[in-house]
Amino acid sequence: MAEFLKVLSAVLPVFLIALLGFQLRRMDWLTKAADDSLLKVSVNVLLPCLAFSNISNNP
């Protein structure tokens, strides 16, 4: 059960960010250009930072 919670805590932020982006796009708060820019930032900056953070916190 502890392993499941560890994996969930690593994966959940990614899904929450994706869900937030989906909802903002659906409500037309984001244009297509903003959507593309945020996708590039998420993939090229935020996701590697999240992965590094989770890897470096392992005992």
C-alpha angles and dihedrals in degrees: 000000000000091000091052092053091048091052092044092052089053097046102036097073091054092052092045091053090049091048091050091051092048092051094047091049091047091053090050093241089127126053122219090256092052089047091054092047093049090048091055092048092047095049099038101037117011101042094051089047090052092048092048091048093052093045094047093050092059112109 
